[in-house]
Amino acid sequence: MEQATSTVTDSTNTSLFDPDQLAIWDAQKAMYSSFLKGDSSEIDNHIHAKATVWDAVTEKLARGIDDLNEIRATRPVGASKPVVTRMEVSEPVIDVSGTLAVSRHFLRVDTTNSDGSNRELMRVSQGWRQVEGKWLIIHAHEDLFSIEER
């Protein structure tokens, strides 16, 4: 079986990002890094307590962190949990207007488990609000665009 990755690959040229766009993009990548470490509390530091989330693998709209934790509890654990072998973010578009922002990007994830390997592509859209100087997600929509067997 392939080795798990601990890094998020990003080849985005952020030289034209303003400080708010850069802060949002850095927060997004920090969340993915925390996911790879299995640290949901660090992920939650970037999510407003009353945020709404459409997770890619369920039809349920999570309304707040408690609902999000219910969705997380349904994910595979232990030996049945897929091993992430590659995670890549790309093509961010981030629009900021005062204390509100909208971000969009692609997330590609390669996984392997006892059944084989998969490649997933998600389109991720998020609403952000700046609260006391920190950007927090107030809505997230993960759209599982395609899954390819490798």
Stockholm file with secondary structure:
# STOCKHOLM 1.0

chainA/1-150         MEQATSTVTDSTNTSLFDPDQLAIWDAQKAMYSSFLKGDSSEIDNHIHAKATVWDAVTEKLARGIDDLNEIRATRPVGASKPVVTRMEVSEPVIDVSGTLAVSRHFLRVDTTNSDGSNRELMRVSQGWRQVEGKWLIIHAHEDLFSIEER
#=GR chainA/1-150 SS CCCCCCCCEECCCCTTCCHHHHHHHHHHHHHHHHHHHTCHHHHHTTEEEEEEEECTTCSCEEESHHHHHHHHTTSCCGGGSCEEEEEEEEEEEEEEETTEEEEEEEEEEEEEETTEEEEEEEEEEEEEEEETTEEEEEEEEEEEEEEEEC
#=GC SS_cons         CCCCCCCCEECCCCTTCCHHHHHHHHHHHHHHHHHHHTCHHHHHTTEEEEEEEECTTCSCEEESHHHHHHHHTTSCCGGGSCEEEEEEEEEEEEEEETTEEEEEEEEEEEEEETTEEEEEEEEEEEEEEEETTEEEEEEEEEEEEEEEEC
//
